[in-house]
Amino acid sequence: MAYKLNGKKLQADRGFTHDGVQYPRNWLKLSTQAEKDAIGITWEADPVRADDRFYWDGDVNNPKALDDVNEVDEDGNPIYVQEYDANTESMVDTTEQVITRGLKHVHTQQVKDTANKLLNPTDWYYIRNAESGTEVPANVVSFRAAVRTECDRLEAAIAAAADVEALIVVLNGSNWPEL
């Protein structure tokens, strides 16, 4: 964010000269917007950077792929995962094609991981139930069901997202339960 005069950025706490008038270093801070407007000083906000989780280089015009991409070389031939062959002492192709995971795959895995981390602290109730027959508290049962429901809802919504913006809306709308 910066004040600009005639397309040039004005430094905060630094004097400047305009039309033969010397302005002191604190003038920008102490002047009104009307005074700034009178000599042509404008405010220019920094450009909003897009979220790097969803866009390449923070550019909203360059979204990451939603779906997985099977990688190919410049001639359109599949690129395969390579492994070291001790007999030939070189790298050789396997039968597994290189896949770059898309946003849907990545965020589905993150949703599953979140669900797992939420469920994990209550697993012991079920182990205790299996070993000793002690009942699992009703609030734990309903919490675990709510976690699984939210996980299923998010997975389905991620799969249905038509574009990056829709995916962001889905992820911002997550509603994980608390115990």
NUZADREN-940163 format. One line per 4 residues: number of its first residue (from 1); their letters; for each residue x, y, z of N, C-alpha, C. Coordinates in steps of 0.001 Angstrom, whole numbers. Example, Ala and Ser with C-alpha at 12.3 -4.5 7.8 and 13.67 -1.06 7.14 Angstrom:
residues 2
1) AS) 13190:-5690:7800:12300:-4500:7800:13200:-3300:7800 | 12850:-2250:7080:13670:-1060:7140:12900:30:7870
***
This chain:
residues 179
1) MAYK) 845:-1162:0:0:0:0:896:1233:0 | 521:2179:-830:1386:3340:-933:638:4539:-1490 | 1107:5702:-1056:668:6935:-1684:1519:7135:-2924 | 877:7652:-3991:1612:7909:-5224:1307:9310:-5714
5) LNGK) 2334:9888:-6315:2207:11204:-6909:2854:11138:-8293 | 2066:11433:-9305:2548:11357:-10698:3135:9978:-11009 | 2499:8922:-10482:2933:7555:-10748:4123:7082:-9944 | 4683:7964:-9086:5838:7565:-8278:5400:7356:-6835
9) KLQA) 5931:6315:-6227:5612:5989:-4842:6271:7007:-3906 | 5483:7495:-2969:6010:8403:-1948:6386:7588:-718 | 7570:7798:-222:8048:7063:948:7441:7669:2210 | 7000:6825:3114:6482:7303:4397:7622:7947:5176
13) DRGF) 7302:8998:5905:8281:9709:6736:9482:10223:5936 | 9231:10619:4697:10293:11218:3889:9694:12412:3149 | 10364:13512:3206:9889:14705:2513:9926:14520:1009 | 9177:15360:299:9165:15304:-1156:8906:16710:-1699
17) THDG) 9217:16893:-2952:9003:18176:-3613:8031:17972:-4761 | 7071:18917:-4868:6088:18850:-5956:5752:20272:-6394 | 5882:20554:-7682:5614:21877:-8255:6347:22982:-7502 | 7600:22699:-7161:8443:23680:-6503:8193:23860:-5015
21) VQYP) 7273:23087:-4467:6983:23188:-3033:7618:21999:-2325 | 8359:22289:-1254:8995:21241:-443:8027:20858:677 | 7667:19565:744:6765:19066:1779:7606:18313:2817 | 7357:18535:4112:8158:17890:5154:7854:16401:5253
25) RNWL) 8717:15691:5974:8625:14229:6079:7337:13743:6730 | 6713:14559:7564:5492:14115:8238:4225:14622:7548 | 4359:15236:6368:3209:15833:5710:2148:14791:5355 | 2529:13635:4838:1542:12605:4468:743:12149:5678
29) KLST) 1403:12054:6802:755:11590:8021:-209:12641:8577 | 157:13922:8482:-614:14985:9113:-1649:15631:8198 | -1512:15466:6914:-2432:16129:5974:-3749:15369:5865 | -4784:16093:5445:-6087:15471:5219:-6116:14857:3823
33) QAEK) -7126:14032:3591:-7268:13438:2263:-7549:14522:1229 | -8283:15556:1624:-8579:16656:699:-7289:17372:281 | -6367:17567:1217:-5088:18207:891:-4269:17326:-54 | -4301:16028:186:-3581:15092:-695:-4206:15119:-2093
37) DAIG) -5540:15098:-2132:-6246:15131:-3416:-5919:16404:-4185 | -5776:17518:-3481:-5555:18822:-4121:-4256:18859:-4924 | -3243:18101:-4489:-1991:18119:-5267:-1821:16851:-6107 | -2844:15983:-6087:-2819:14814:-6966:-2244:13555:-6366
41) ITWE) -2168:13490:-5033:-1669:12265:-4389:-2803:11252:-4324 | -2524:10049:-4774:-3512:8967:-4761:-3026:7837:-3872 | -3960:7030:-3428:-3654:5858:-2607:-3785:4635:-3496 | -2772:3791:-3486:-2817:2574:-4285:-2588:1386:-3362
45) ADPV) -3612:566:-3233:-3514:-618:-2387:-2659:-1673:-3082 | -1997:-2477:-2282:-1220:-3581:-2833:-2164:-4544:-3536 | -1724:-5144:-4608:-2586:-6121:-5274:-2833:-7309:-4351 | -4035:-7835:-4428:-4388:-8983:-3602:-3758:-10220:-4221
49) RADD) -3027:-10934:-3414:-2370:-12148:-3888:-3313:-13329:-3659 | -3489:-14102:-4685:-4335:-15286:-4574:-3651:-16339:-3701 | -4437:-17184:-3104:-3962:-18217:-2195:-3105:-19243:-2947 | -1849:-19372:-2536:-914:-20290:-3210:-1320:-21757:-3094
53) RFYW) -2233:-22073:-2192:-2702:-23463:-2120:-3523:-23829:-3347 | -4094:-22809:-3996:-5014:-23051:-5105:-4556:-22478:-6445 | -3614:-21534:-6401:-3174:-20852:-7619:-1654:-20864:-7697 | -1141:-20928:-8919:303:-20862:-9129:751:-19419:-8985
57) DGDV) 1780:-19198:-8211:2408:-17884:-8032:1420:-16799:-7609 | 370:-17170:-6872:-578:-16180:-6377:-1375:-15478:-7464 | -1472:-16084:-8635:-2139:-15469:-9781:-3501:-16119:-9994 | -4584:-15354:-9777:-5928:-15907:-9931:-6217:-16358:-11354
61) NNPK) -5406:-15940:-12290:-5578:-16372:-13675:-4817:-17660:-13975 | -4191:-18231:-12946:-3393:-19437:-13137:-3713:-20461:-12048 | -4933:-21032:-12082:-5306:-21998:-11040:-4579:-23329:-11214 | -4387:-24006:-10101:-3820:-25352:-10144:-4890:-26304:-10677
65) ALDD) -4468:-27466:-11158:-5392:-28445:-11736:-6299:-29025:-10658 | -7579:-29138:-10959:-8522:-29753:-10023:-8336:-31261:-9970 | -8152:-31854:-11118:-8066:-33311:-11206:-6623:-33759:-11394 | -6379:-35031:-11090:-5046:-35599:-11274:-4648:-35510:-12753
69) VNEV) -3335:-35346:-12982:-2820:-35245:-14349:-1811:-36360:-14575 | -2064:-37199:-15586:-1090:-38198:-16002:-37:-37470:-16828 | 1186:-37474:-16352:2237:-36685:-16985:2734:-37330:-18282 | 2989:-36459:-19260:3510:-36891:-20556:4682:-35994:-20927
73) DEDG) 5520:-36490:-21825:6651:-35679:-22295:6173:-34739:-23400 | 7112:-33993:-23979:6759:-33001:-24990:6142:-33614:-26248 | 6335:-34929:-26460:5751:-35604:-27621:4423:-36286:-27288 | 3970:-36137:-26046:2704:-36748:-25634:2836:-38181:-25142
77) NPIY) 4074:-38658:-24993:4281:-40020:-24497:4232:-40033:-22969 | 3660:-41074:-22380:3578:-41140:-20920:4975:-41120:-20285 | 5062:-40451:-19135:6288:-40464:-18346:6070:-41471:-17224 | 7033:-42378:-17068:6894:-43432:-16064:7836:-43193:-14887
81) VQEY) 7412:-43682:-13736:8264:-43655:-12555:9493:-44493:-12864 | 10636:-44022:-12442:11858:-44768:-12695:12397:-45371:-11399 | 13136:-46470:-11570:13818:-47098:-10437:15206:-47543:-10902 | 16058:-47724:-9920:17436:-48112:-10231:17510:-49600:-10523
85) DANT) 18164:-49968:-11625:18388:-51364:-11988:19864:-51669:-11748 | 20121:-52507:-10743:21505:-52827:-10374:22232:-53573:-11493 | 21508:-54364:-12286:22146:-55125:-13370:22728:-54202:-14445 | 21977:-53175:-14796:22452:-52260:-15837:23086:-51008:-15239
89) ESMV) 23002:-50892:-13914:23521:-49733:-13180:22991:-48428:-13777 | 21665:-48422:-14037:21023:-47232:-14594:19565:-47188:-14130 | 18961:-46059:-14385:17550:-45903:-14065:16730:-46458:-15220 | 15665:-47187:-14896:14780:-47750:-15909:13330:-47418:-15554
93) DTTE) 12509:-47354:-16592:11092:-47077:-16378:10406:-48269:-15743 | 9426:-47974:-14870:8532:-49001:-14347:7262:-48953:-15194 | 6246:-49670:-14813:4968:-49620:-15527:4032:-48573:-14910 | 4477:-47894:-13852:3653:-46894:-13163:3879:-45507:-13767
97) QVIT) 2797:-44906:-14287:2911:-43580:-14879:3001:-42520:-13774 | 3783:-41477:-14036:3901:-40356:-13099:2577:-39588:-13115 | 2038:-39336:-11918:778:-38609:-11781:1007:-37403:-10874 | 595:-36245:-11349:595:-35059:-10504:-801:-34950:-9913
101) RGLK) -861:-34986:-8590:-2150:-34979:-7905:-2817:-33612:-8016 | -4107:-33626:-8334:-4880:-32400:-8447:-5415:-31950:-7093 | -5994:-30762:-7077:-6508:-30177:-5850:-7584:-31039:-5196 | -8426:-31674:-5994:-9480:-32512:-5415:-8875:-33670:-4624
105) HVHT) -7869:-34319:-5179:-7212:-35431:-4492:-6537:-34933:-3216 | -5771:-33855:-3338:-5015:-33327:-2199:-5957:-32955:-1056 | -7036:-32247:-1363:-7927:-31782:-303:-8829:-32890:223 | -9137:-33878:-585:-9858:-35048:-69:-8984:-35774:951
109) QQVK) -7707:-35918:648:-6792:-36555:1603:-6682:-35737:2887 | -6662:-34415:2764:-6587:-33565:3957:-7843:-33682:4806 | -9003:-33785:4167:-10262:-33957:4899:-10247:-35291:5653 | -9792:-36340:4991:-9702:-37648:5647:-8727:-37605:6821
113) DTAN) -7613:-36900:6641:-6627:-36771:7714:-7215:-36012:8904 | -7949:-34948:8634:-8590:-34187:9709:-9579:-35061:10464 | -10393:-35807:9734:-11357:-36703:10380:-10635:-37720:11253 | -9556:-38281:10744:-8783:-39260:11510:-8237:-38642:12799
117) KLLN) -7727:-37434:12692:-7165:-36768:13872:-8240:-36417:14891 | -9441:-36129:14420:-10539:-35847:15355:-11054:-37120:16016 | -11068:-38220:15266:-11576:-39485:15808:-10571:-40177:16735 | -9302:-40017:16437:-8247:-40739:17149:-8317:-40632:18672
121) PTDW) -8524:-39455:19253:-8531:-39375:20720:-9675:-40143:21389 | -10700:-40507:20628:-11822:-41236:21229:-11796:-42731:20898 | -10801:-43182:20170:-10710:-44606:19813:-10651:-45490:21057 | -10007:-45002:22096:-9819:-45816:23296:-11148:-46227:23923
125) YYIR) -12219:-45426:23743:-13532:-45802:24281:-13997:-47115:23654 | -13724:-47283:22371:-14153:-48488:21674:-13262:-49676:22008 | -12001:-49411:22227:-11106:-50487:22674:-11534:-50968:24054 | -11805:-50024:24948:-12260:-50376:26295:-13572:-51154:26224
129) NAES) -14476:-50727:25322:-15751:-51414:25162:-15544:-52853:24699 | -14614:-53043:23745:-14350:-54386:23221:-13698:-55275:24271 | -12824:-54680:25097:-12096:-55477:26087:-12891:-55736:27355 | -13684:-54758:27802:-14348:-54917:29102:-15854:-54751:29057
133) GTEV) -16382:-54374:27915:-17825:-54209:27803:-18339:-52886:28351 | -17441:-51982:28748:-17866:-50679:29260:-18486:-49877:28123 | -19660:-49307:28391:-20374:-48553:27364:-19594:-47320:26911 | -19717:-47034:25628:-19137:-45813:25069:-20136:-44688:25368
137) PANV) -19687:-43582:25957:-20608:-42484:26263:-21353:-41989:25020 | -22602:-41610:25208:-23459:-41185:24100:-22878:-39973:23371 | -22251:-39034:24110:-21697:-37855:23445:-20524:-38233:22534 | -19781:-39292:22909:-18676:-39752:22064:-19232:-40412:20804
141) VSFR) -20267:-41220:20969:-20892:-41881:19815:-21423:-40831:18834 | -22128:-39820:19344:-22688:-38805:18442:-21589:-37928:17827 | -20526:-37629:18598:-19406:-36860:18062:-18766:-37598:16892 | -18492:-38883:17079:-17833:-39666:16034:-18717:-39763:14785
145) AAVR) -20025:-39904:14987:-20947:-39953:13850:-20948:-38609:13111 | -20897:-37507:13863:-20880:-36178:13246:-19585:-35953:12462 | -18461:-36449:12969:-17186:-36329:12249:-17263:-37085:10930 | -17766:-38309:10982:-17872:-39095:9749:-18844:-38453:8752
149) TECD) -19939:-37893:9255:-20911:-37223:8385:-20286:-36016:7702 | -19552:-35200:8475:-18907:-34026:7886:-17829:-34436:6888 | -17089:-35477:7190:-16072:-35976:6273:-16724:-36415:4957 | -17803:-37181:5049:-18511:-37640:3845:-19067:-36462:3048
153) RLEA) -19632:-35469:3751:-20196:-34300:3086:-19110:-33534:2328 | -17975:-33320:2988:-16881:-32582:2357:-16294:-33347:1172 | -16127:-34658:1332:-15596:-35451:217:-16504:-35357:-1006 | -17819:-35453:-795:-18761:-35373:-1914:-18742:-33979:-2536
157) AIAA) -18675:-32951:-1706:-18663:-31579:-2223:-17367:-31280:-2976 | -16258:-31810:-2491:-14984:-31628:-3196:-15063:-32299:-4568 | -15574:-33515:-4599:-15685:-34244:-5874:-16590:-33507:-6857 | -17598:-32802:-6348:-18558:-32110:-7214:-18106:-30710:-7613
161) AADV) -17035:-30199:-7009:-16587:-28829:-7310:-16239:-28700:-8792 | -16837:-27715:-9433:-16647:-27530:-10869:-15396:-26731:-11198 | -14943:-25914:-10256:-13757:-25095:-10499:-13086:-24775:-9164 | -11969:-24083:-9235:-11190:-23786:-8032:-11995:-22922:-7067
165) EALI) -12734:-21952:-7584:-13523:-21086:-6716:-14561:-21893:-5939 | -15210:-22849:-6588:-16191:-23702:-5920:-15510:-24565:-4856 | -14318:-25044:-5148:-13569:-25843:-4179:-13231:-25010:-2943 | -12819:-23773:-3150:-12501:-22891:-2025:-13731:-22673:-1156
169) VVLN) -14885:-22476:-1774:-16131:-22301:-1019:-16418:-23539:-174 | -16239:-24706:-746:-16453:-25956:-15:-15541:-26027:1205 | -14259:-25780:992:-13294:-25907:2080:-13507:-24848:3157 | -13901:-23647:2759:-14183:-22599:3742:-15462:-22881:4522
173) GSNW) -16292:-23756:3980:-17547:-24091:4640:-17484:-25345:5490 | -16281:-25831:5761:-16185:-27024:6608:-16707:-26703:7996 | -17346:-27683:8602:-17982:-27479:9900:-17726:-28699:10788 | -16483:-28867:11182:-16111:-30019:11998:-16701:-29882:13398
177) PEL) -17247:-30978:13915:-17823:-30935:15270:-16749:-30918:16347 | -17151:-30513:17527:-16256:-30546:18678:-16857:-31457:19715 | -16000:-32104:20463:-16453:-33024:21526:-16750:-32251:22772
***
